[in-house]
Amino acid sequence: MKKIIKSFFWSLTVASAAVFAMIAYLDTSLYENYYIEQNEALSFDGKDYLVCSNERSKSSEVNIGSDSGVGSKNVTVSLFGVIPVKRVQVTVTKTDEVLVLGLPFGLKVYSEGAMVVGFNDVDTHNGSINPAVNAGLKSGDIITYINGEYVESSEDIRTAILESGGKTLTLKVKRDDRELTLKITPKQSALDGKYKAGMWLRDSTAGIGTLTFYNPSLDIVAGLGHGICDSDTGMLIPAESGQFVGAEIVGIKKSTADETGELHGIFSGGQMADMSKNSITGVYGVNCHNISGDVTAKIALKQEIKIGKAQILCTLDDKEPKYYDCVIEKAFTSDASAVKNMIIKVTDKDLIAKTGGIVQGMSGSPILQNGKLIGAVTHVFVDDSTKGYAIFAENMLNTAQSIYNEELKAAS
């Protein structure tokens, strides 16, 4: 009898450990947020033992998209409908068919005001001093007004400082989500007699990247898959205006073990769109024209993405988009990054021969799997140029939709 009881408790312990191990695994493998199509259900591919429940239903599929007027709700995912595993948010969305691009484009960005990107002391007759630092300015600050005048470019600030005569100037400054008022007193340089503030400024940028998709129902084009950040501060450049223009790849610097490669391009075409937003998930343009392509596809929701074979669509020096083989090695369930959502590996011999793998300028190159757009290339691994990160296309679509909604609200 003792042996039977001991065996029972041993079996119970093993079973309990297995259940807890499975719960821990499922907790990390399930996403925090899910999007589903209108009138479609949230389901988990190959995991029939997972049951979703909300206040209206308990089943292996929760179809909140059919609930009139419901945009999103929290759903409990449980093991066999008994043991809770994770609480997730489910939101109804619409994944329109988009034009998948993979085209190079030129981007001219004019930032709001002028960004402070560095400091250097002013050598005065009374020694070295830094008026900008003394005023409380920090790297990454955006100066929007000087003495009540709107700053259209860094030249406006330079002129005001040169003509200040050493008088104190009032600055309106954006720092993160705050607006500050600071006082700065330029000092006369002992070297050339000019009044200076001891800071470096930047107000525009330009470069080459890859367009990911054009959504005709929103009239929005998306590219890069990551935001444009200042090279000195690493901060997202607050774009006030800019242009998407046509571009042509004229050369390739191949990646090596010591250095990341690069696509060399030139601005070669007319305007394609007006810059609308520089977001963490990419750059977005509106009022689109002169955008064409041969590939249309629906955007895959992240739960549809499979580990395994996929294809990158990009344009190299052969002047037109081509497919190159890759493998999705990992899709992250954590929301820690809006951009580094997948790890991809280039397996295509032709692409590796031409570029060494992923190079600068390929950011935004669409990734397709099973006939759907699943994401875009964003970053390359420094120690292995055949590998890199990619963003979920779902994240880029959500940003595009939010831009469209903001425009509708502003127009109403």
N, C-alpha and C positions, 0 to 999 in steps of 0.2 A: 504493500500500500504506500509506504514511504517513497519507494522508487517511482511509483505512478505520480504521486504529488510532486516530487522533485522534477520529474520529467515534464509535467504540466507547467510548472512555474518556469522551467528553463525554456520551454517552447514559447511561453507567454513573453518572457524577457526578450527572446530573439525577435519575435514578431513585433513587439513594441519598438525595439531598436530599429527595425526595418522601416516601420511606419514613420518614426521620427526622422530617420534619414531621408525618406522620400519627401516628407513635408519640407525639410530644410532645402532639398534640391529644387522642389517645385517653387518654393518661395523666391529663390534666386533666378529661376528660369522663366518666371512669368513677369510680364511688363507691369509697370505701375499704372499706365494709362493705355487704353485701347480705343481705336476708332473703328466704327462699323458703318457700312452703307445703309441708307434708308431702306427699311423693310428687310434687312439682312440680320443674321444672328451672330453673336459672339460664340465661337466654338474653338476648340483646341485640337489641332490636327493630330490624330493618332492617340489622343488622350481621353478616351471615353470614360475613364474613371473620374474625371473632373466634372463637377456639377456646379453650375452657376445659380445663384438665387438672389432675388430681390423681393420687395414687398408683394409683387404680383405673381411671381412664378418661381418654380424650382425645377430646373431641367438641365440637361447637358448643353442646351443652347438658350441664351437669353436674347430675345429680340426686342430691345428697347426702341429700335428704329420704327416699329409699328405703333408705338404708344404716341398718340396724337399730342403734339405740343411739347414732347419731352426731348430736350437737347442732350442731356447727359445725366448719369446717375451712378451711384456707387453700387458695386455688385460684389457679393462674397463668393469666392471660389473655394469649394470644399472637396475633400477626398471622399468619393463614393456618396456624396451628399450628406456626410456625417461629420467629418473632421475638418474644421475651417483651415484653409491654407493661406489665403491672402485676400485682402480687400483691394479691389481695383476700380478705377473710374472708366466708364464706358461712355463714349460720345458719338453721336450720329454725325456723319460727314458726307460729303459728296465728292467722289473722286472722278472728276471729268476726264474725258479723253484729251490728251495733250499732244502737241507736236514735239517729238523728241529730237533734240538738235545736235549736240556734239560739235558745234561750230566755234571757231575762234572769234573773239570780239575784242574791240578796244574799249577801254573805260576811262572817261575823263570825269573826275570827281572834284567838285568845289565844296569845301566844307563850310559849315556855319561859323562865321567869325574866323578867328585864327587860333590854332592850337599851340600852346607852349610845349616845346619839345626838348629844351635844354637851357643851361645857364652858363654864362661866363662873366667873370668879374670885370668891372670897369676900372682901369688905372687912372686915378685922378691925381691932382696935385697934393691931395691929403692922404694918398694911399689907395689900395684896392678896395672896392666896395661893390656890392651887388644890389642895386635898387629893386630888382624884381623879387629876389629872395626876401629882402627886408619888407617888401609890401605884402608878403604872405603867399605869393604865387607858387604853384607847384607844377611839376611836369604833368602834362595831360589836361591842364586847365584850358578852357576855351574862352577867349576874350571876345565878347559880343558887342560891347559899347565902350567908347573912350570919350570922356567928357560929354556924354549924352549923344554922341554921334555913332550911328550904326557902323560896325566894322564889316566891310565887304571883302577885304583882303588884308593880308599882313602888312601891305604897303601903307594902309591907312594908319596903322599903329606906328610904323616907323616914322612917317611924316609928322604925326602928332608929337612924338618924342623929340625929334630933331628940332621942331619949332617951339618946344615948350619953354625954352629959356631957363630951364631948371625949376619951373613951377610944378607944383603937385597936380597930377592928373587923376581923375576918377575912372575906375574900370568897373564894368559889369562882367562878371565871370561865371561861367557854368562849370561846376565841379560835381561829377556824378549826377545826382538828381536835385542838387541844390543850386541856387543862384546867389552869388556873393557880390558885395560891393567892396572894392579894395582901393587904397590910395597908393600911388607910386610917384616917387620924385626922381626924375632922371638926373644923372650926374654928368658933368662935362669931362670928356676924356682929355688927359694930358698929352695924348699922342697926336690927335688931329683936331682937338678943340670942339668936337661935336658932342651933343647931348645923347646919352645912351642909357638903356635900361638894364642891360646885362642879361638878355634872354634871346633864345632862338625860337623862331616862329615858323609854322607851316600852315598853308591854307588850301592846297590843292594837291592832287596826285593823279597819276595816269599809269596804265599798265595793260597787259594782255591776259586774257583768261578764256574760259570755255563756257558757252551757253548750255544750260541743261534742258530747259523746256520752255515752250510758249503755250499758255493756256488761253485759247481763243474766247472762251466764255467769260473770262475775267479781263481779257486784253492785257495780260501781264506776262512778261518774259523774265525768267529766273536764271541766274548763273553763279558760278564759283563754288557754291555750297558752303562757303564760309565768308565772314565779313572781311572788309579791308581794314587792316589795322595800321597805325602809324609805326614805321620801322624803328623809331627811337623809343617811343613810350609803350608800344605794344597795345595801345588802346584803340578801340573801334573809332574810326573817323566819322564824326557826325556830318553826313552829307546833306548839304542844303540844296544843291543842284548838280547836274552832270549829264553826261550823254553816253549811250551805248552806240558805238560806231563799228562798221565793218573792219575786219582785220584779216591779214594773210600771214601764214607761217612761212618764213623764208629760210629757216635753218634750225638745227637741233644740236644742242650741247648734251651729249650722252652722259648719264649718271655713271659714276665710278664708285669704288669703295671709299674714296676720300671726299667726294663732293657730289652734291645733288645736281642733276642736269637741268636744262631749261629749254623751253621752246622760244625761239627768237621770232618775233613777229613785228609787223608794221601796220599802222592804220592805213587801210586801203579802200575803204568804202564810205558811203554816206551814213547819216544818222539812222539808227535802228529803233531807238526808244529814248524817252526822257528818263533820267535817273529818278527813281521814286524813293528807294530806301536802301541804306547800307545796314544790313541786319547781321546778327551772329550766324544766321543760317544761309547767308548769301547776299547777292545784290539783285535788286528787282527794278524793272523798267516798265513804264506805262506809255500810252500813246504810241503803240508799236506799229512799225511798217518795215517793208523790205526784209521780212523774216520768212524764210521758206525752208522746207525740208520734206523728206520722203517717208519718214517714220512716224506713225501715230500709235499711241498706246495709252492704256489706263495706268494710273499710278497705283502701285501695290501698297496696301496697308502693311505695317511692319510684321504683323503676325503671319502674313503670307510668304515672307522671305524664308528661303531654305538654305541651309548650309550646303555648299556644293557649287556646281558650275554656273557661270554667268558670263556676260559679255560687256565690255566697255566700248562705247561709241565715241570716237574722237577723231579730230582732223590733225594730221601731221603735214609733212611737206608734199604730200600727194594731192593736196588742195580740196579733198572732199572727205566727209565722215566715213570711217570704216569700222567694222567690228573687230575687236580683239578679245581673245579668251582670257578669262580670269576665274578665280575661285573665291567664293565667300567663305572665309575660315571661321568667322565668329560674328554673331549679332548680339550686341549688349542689351540687356534688359533694364539696366540702370538708367535713370534720367540725369545722371551726373553731367553729361555733355549733350548739347543739342546738335553737335556736329560729328563727333567721333563715335558713330553708332555701330559701325561694322569694321572688321579687319578684312581686307581683300589682298589677294596675291595674284600678280600677273603671271600667266602661264603661257601666253602666246609668244612663240619663238620670234615671229616677225617684229612684234612690238619691243621685245627685249633687245633684239639686234639693232633696232633703230634708236631706242632711247635708254636702254638699260633698265627699263621698268617704268616707274612713275617719275615725271619730271615737273618742274614748275611750269605753269601755263596749262597743265592738264586739269587743274582744279575746276570742277563743274562738269567734267566729262560724265555723261549719263551711264548708268549701269542697268542693264536689262536682264531679266530672268523670267522664263516661261511666258514671254510675250508682254510682260509688264515692266514699267519703269520702277525700279526698287530704290535707286539712290544715285549719288554722284560722288566722284573722287574728291577728296578734300586735302589730304596730307600724305606725304611720303615718309617712310621710316628712314632715318639717317643711316642706320647700319645695314639696311637691306632695301635697296631701291625697287625691288620687285614687290614689296609689301607697302601697304599704307592704310589710311583710314578712309571711310566713306560715310556720308550722311544719309539718313533715310529720306527718300523722296517725299514721304508723308510729312516730314517736318517742313520741307520747303513749300509744299502745297498749303500747309496751314498758315505760313507767313504770307504767302500770296493772297490767300483768302482774307486774312486780317487787313491787308493793305486795301483790298477791294472794298471791304466793309467800311473802313475809315473814309475812303473816298465818297462812298454813298452817303455816309453820315454828314460829311462836310458839304455835300451838294444839296442836302435836304434843308 
